[in-house]
Amino acid sequence: MRKLIVFLAAFIGLAALNPAAARTAVDKQRAACERDSHKFCAAEEPNAIAVERCLRAHVSQLSKACKHQFMQKGR
C-alpha cells in the first residue's frame, strides 16, 4: 500500500487546484492501475515518476481501466 501511495504522490499537484476533484482522480487512477503497476513496474516502486513512466512504456499492455485513466489525462 505504501508503494501505491508514493506512486500517487505524483498527482498531488492537482489537489492545489481542486482538492475534491483531485482526490476523485487519484482514487480512480489508484483503483484502475494498482494491478498494472505491480505487474509491470514493481522494480520502479516507490518512485512515483518512474512508475508513471514505466506504465506509459507499457501502455499497450495495460488493462482497459488503467489505459482509460491515462487517456483522460490527455498525457
Secondary structure, DSSP 8 states (H G I E B T S, - for coil): -HHHHHHHGGGTHHHHH-HHHHHHHHHHHHHHHHHHHHHHHGGGTT-HHHHHHHHHHTGGGS-HHHHHHHHHTT-
